[in-house]
Amino acid sequence: MQSMNVKTHDNGVLKSFPDHLWKDIVVNAKEASSGEKKKIRAGMCIVYGVHGTPFGKCLVGICEEVICHMSFFRTDPKTHLEEFRKVWPNPKNRRDDEKTAEVLRKLLFSPGRRPPEILLLGTRFQLKVWEKLMQVREGETLSYSELAESAGVPTAVRAVSNAVAGNPIAYLVPCHRIIGKAGDLHGYRWGLDVKRAILEYEGVNLVSR
């Protein structure tokens, strides 16, 4: 069993993010039921690493230079890594901070880089909601009801909210840009302090929220 230690000699690969990153991202979307997702994930070999960001430590999972997981630490490190290993249970998965830093640098920052690719596994409904999330521009926000309307399901706000909460790739799939109807930050699975920090980083005015 691998160590639960989350300390890392962080080389600052995610100390900032490229401007207008979302214009370039290639989404590899695969429709799958809950059972199918478990089988697919169990068969994938993931290299993962822990990196510092402007919003706290982040766990990144990569398969063959495709980003398939990104989450911020909200629980204690041991619990967070245990949860990650339940979602990605292949025993061949390994932690390698240097390797993930190398791939992230190549995907996000290298001159002449190809567009970074992310993998999204979800139901048809989830994929529709996540697709609409990707269309919310940096510096902008939508309410859950506005997102539901955008996805063509204006009466399914609760289901849309659940799909937002199930987003497996923090930041790159910008669920942090969805807020309450009254302008409150509302929920965020990685913590409202992280959500606030990201939105402020993107230039959203949160003085009254």
Secondary structure as a PSIPRED ss2 file (coil, helix, strand):
# PSIPRED VFORMAT (PSIPRED V4.0)

   1 M C   1.000  0.000  0.000
   2 Q C   1.000  0.000  0.000
   3 S C   1.000  0.000  0.000
   4 M C   1.000  0.000  0.000
   5 N C   1.000  0.000  0.000
   6 V C   1.000  0.000  0.000
   7 K C   1.000  0.000  0.000
   8 T C   1.000  0.000  0.000
   9 H C   1.000  0.000  0.000
  10 D C   1.000  0.000  0.000
  11 N C   1.000  0.000  0.000
  12 G C   1.000  0.000  0.000
  13 V C   1.000  0.000  0.000
  14 L C   1.000  0.000  0.000
  15 K C   1.000  0.000  0.000
  16 S C   1.000  0.000  0.000
  17 F C   1.000  0.000  0.000
  18 P C   1.000  0.000  0.000
  19 D C   1.000  0.000  0.000
  20 H C   1.000  0.000  0.000
  21 L H   0.000  1.000  0.000
  22 W H   0.000  1.000  0.000
  23 K H   0.000  1.000  0.000
  24 D C   1.000  0.000  0.000
  25 I C   1.000  0.000  0.000
  26 V E   0.000  0.000  1.000
  27 V E   0.000  0.000  1.000
  28 N E   0.000  0.000  1.000
  29 A E   0.000  0.000  1.000
  30 K E   0.000  0.000  1.000
  31 E E   0.000  0.000  1.000
  32 A C   1.000  0.000  0.000
  33 S C   1.000  0.000  0.000
  34 S H   0.000  1.000  0.000
  35 G H   0.000  1.000  0.000
  36 E H   0.000  1.000  0.000
  37 K H   0.000  1.000  0.000
  38 K H   0.000  1.000  0.000
  39 K H   0.000  1.000  0.000
  40 I H   0.000  1.000  0.000
  41 R H   0.000  1.000  0.000
  42 A H   0.000  1.000  0.000
  43 G H   0.000  1.000  0.000
  44 M C   1.000  0.000  0.000
  45 C C   1.000  0.000  0.000
  46 I C   1.000  0.000  0.000
  47 V E   0.000  0.000  1.000
  48 Y E   0.000  0.000  1.000
  49 G E   0.000  0.000  1.000
  50 V E   0.000  0.000  1.000
  51 H E   0.000  0.000  1.000
  52 G E   0.000  0.000  1.000
  53 T E   0.000  0.000  1.000
  54 P C   1.000  0.000  0.000
  55 F C   1.000  0.000  0.000
  56 G E   0.000  0.000  1.000
  57 K E   0.000  0.000  1.000
  58 C E   0.000  0.000  1.000
  59 L E   0.000  0.000  1.000
  60 V E   0.000  0.000  1.000
  61 G E   0.000  0.000  1.000
  62 I E   0.000  0.000  1.000
  63 C E   0.000  0.000  1.000
  64 E C   1.000  0.000  0.000
  65 E C   1.000  0.000  0.000
  66 V E   0.000  0.000  1.000
  67 I E   0.000  0.000  1.000
  68 C E   0.000  0.000  1.000
  69 H E   0.000  0.000  1.000
  70 M E   0.000  0.000  1.000
  71 S E   0.000  0.000  1.000
  72 F E   0.000  0.000  1.000
  73 F C   1.000  0.000  0.000
  74 R C   1.000  0.000  0.000
  75 T C   1.000  0.000  0.000
  76 D C   1.000  0.000  0.000
  77 P H   0.000  1.000  0.000
  78 K H   0.000  1.000  0.000
  79 T H   0.000  1.000  0.000
  80 H H   0.000  1.000  0.000
  81 L H   0.000  1.000  0.000
  82 E H   0.000  1.000  0.000
  83 E H   0.000  1.000  0.000
  84 F H   0.000  1.000  0.000
  85 R H   0.000  1.000  0.000
  86 K H   0.000  1.000  0.000
  87 V H   0.000  1.000  0.000
  88 W C   1.000  0.000  0.000
  89 P C   1.000  0.000  0.000
  90 N C   1.000  0.000  0.000
  91 P C   1.000  0.000  0.000
  92 K C   1.000  0.000  0.000
  93 N C   1.000  0.000  0.000
  94 R E   0.000  0.000  1.000
  95 R E   0.000  0.000  1.000
  96 D C   1.000  0.000  0.000
  97 D H   0.000  1.000  0.000
  98 E H   0.000  1.000  0.000
  99 K H   0.000  1.000  0.000
 100 T H   0.000  1.000  0.000
 101 A H   0.000  1.000  0.000
 102 E H   0.000  1.000  0.000
 103 V H   0.000  1.000  0.000
 104 L H   0.000  1.000  0.000
 105 R H   0.000  1.000  0.000
 106 K H   0.000  1.000  0.000
 107 L H   0.000  1.000  0.000
 108 L H   0.000  1.000  0.000
 109 F C   1.000  0.000  0.000
 110 S C   1.000  0.000  0.000
 111 P C   1.000  0.000  0.000
 112 G C   1.000  0.000  0.000
 113 R C   1.000  0.000  0.000
 114 R C   1.000  0.000  0.000
 115 P C   1.000  0.000  0.000
 116 P C   1.000  0.000  0.000
 117 E E   0.000  0.000  1.000
 118 I E   0.000  0.000  1.000
 119 L E   0.000  0.000  1.000
 120 L E   0.000  0.000  1.000
 121 L E   0.000  0.000  1.000
 122 G E   0.000  0.000  1.000
 123 T C   1.000  0.000  0.000
 124 R H   0.000  1.000  0.000
 125 F H   0.000  1.000  0.000
 126 Q H   0.000  1.000  0.000
 127 L H   0.000  1.000  0.000
 128 K H   0.000  1.000  0.000
 129 V H   0.000  1.000  0.000
 130 W H   0.000  1.000  0.000
 131 E H   0.000  1.000  0.000
 132 K H   0.000  1.000  0.000
 133 L H   0.000  1.000  0.000
 134 M C   1.000  0.000  0.000
 135 Q C   1.000  0.000  0.000
 136 V C   1.000  0.000  0.000
 137 R C   1.000  0.000  0.000
 138 E C   1.000  0.000  0.000
 139 G C   1.000  0.000  0.000
 140 E C   1.000  0.000  0.000
 141 T C   1.000  0.000  0.000
 142 L E   0.000  0.000  1.000
 143 S E   0.000  0.000  1.000
 144 Y H   0.000  1.000  0.000
 145 S H   0.000  1.000  0.000
 146 E H   0.000  1.000  0.000
 147 L H   0.000  1.000  0.000
 148 A H   0.000  1.000  0.000
 149 E H   0.000  1.000  0.000
 150 S H   0.000  1.000  0.000
 151 A C   1.000  0.000  0.000
 152 G C   1.000  0.000  0.000
 153 V C   1.000  0.000  0.000
 154 P C   1.000  0.000  0.000
 155 T C   1.000  0.000  0.000
 156 A C   1.000  0.000  0.000
 157 V H   0.000  1.000  0.000
 158 R H   0.000  1.000  0.000
 159 A H   0.000  1.000  0.000
 160 V H   0.000  1.000  0.000
 161 S H   0.000  1.000  0.000
 162 N H   0.000  1.000  0.000
 163 A H   0.000  1.000  0.000
 164 V H   0.000  1.000  0.000
 165 A H   0.000  1.000  0.000
 166 G C   1.000  0.000  0.000
 167 N C   1.000  0.000  0.000
 168 P C   1.000  0.000  0.000
 169 I E   0.000  0.000  1.000
 170 A C   1.000  0.000  0.000
 171 Y C   1.000  0.000  0.000
 172 L C   1.000  0.000  0.000
 173 V C   1.000  0.000  0.000
 174 P C   1.000  0.000  0.000
 175 C H   0.000  1.000  0.000
 176 H H   0.000  1.000  0.000
 177 R H   0.000  1.000  0.000
 178 I E   0.000  0.000  1.000
 179 I E   0.000  0.000  1.000
 180 G C   1.000  0.000  0.000
 181 K C   1.000  0.000  0.000
 182 A C   1.000  0.000  0.000
 183 G C   1.000  0.000  0.000
 184 D C   1.000  0.000  0.000
 185 L C   1.000  0.000  0.000
 186 H C   1.000  0.000  0.000
 187 G C   1.000  0.000  0.000
 188 Y C   1.000  0.000  0.000
 189 R C   1.000  0.000  0.000
 190 W C   1.000  0.000  0.000
 191 G C   1.000  0.000  0.000
 192 L H   0.000  1.000  0.000
 193 D H   0.000  1.000  0.000
 194 V H   0.000  1.000  0.000
 195 K H   0.000  1.000  0.000
 196 R H   0.000  1.000  0.000
 197 A H   0.000  1.000  0.000
 198 I H   0.000  1.000  0.000
 199 L H   0.000  1.000  0.000
 200 E H   0.000  1.000  0.000
 201 Y H   0.000  1.000  0.000
 202 E C   1.000  0.000  0.000
 203 G C   1.000  0.000  0.000
 204 V C   1.000  0.000  0.000
 205 N C   1.000  0.000  0.000
 206 L C   1.000  0.000  0.000
 207 V C   1.000  0.000  0.000
 208 S C   1.000  0.000  0.000
 209 R C   1.000  0.000  0.000
